[in-house]
Amino acid sequence: MPASQCPSCGAPVEIKNRFSKVLVCAYCGTHLRVSGDGFDATGKHPKLAEFPSLFQVGSRGTILGKPFTAMGRMRYNYTGGHFDEWFLEYDGGTAWFTEDEGTYSLYAEVEDAAELPDISAIRAGQNLLIGGKKVMVKEKGVAEVAGAEGELSFYIVPGTKVVYMDGISEGKKISIEATEDEIEMFIGRLLLSRDIVVQ
Ligand SMILES: [Zn+2]
């Protein structure tokens, strides 16, 4: 795990999860891309505004009875408000947890969905075939990455517009995010408040 100094402000910075690609310096807000044994500064962004949240970076507890640590988050703004996506160490692996106006979902599987048909033509209510899975699209919209904190295995530069789609496949919750560069499909489930215990 690389441990070194922030190239922007000199503060000690350390990556804790081997899958992390980006670390946000907690001192100066510079976004640092993991590069070999060190970090490349990619830009300084304002700290995230504080909204009520279940987690902060470093929070631990259990989800569905299995241990997690909150490593970092990305925030997205959309017309209805904002949502947060937390990168978790979860049950010996990694997972994503979304917090959207009091609705919580856990996504433990991520697939590259590069073979997705032309995303601009997709409409809510449509069925898609992605990686052999039939996905019913429930909602589609555009969000903008507002910022990030902590460390992240999946990263999009703040200001980037993201097309997001929520759907269902085989009883599982599907979340698809597409930028001009990549399309990721997250597979998971809705959680109830009682499924989440923060220490
Ligand atoms: Zn710094």
Boltz pocket constraint, residues with backbone or C-beta under 6 A from the ligand:
constraints:
  - pocket:
      binder: B
      contacts: [[A, 6], [A, 7], [A, 8], [A, 9], [A, 10], [A, 11], [A, 25], [A, 26], [A, 27], [A, 28], [A, 29], [A, 30]]
      max_distance: 6.0
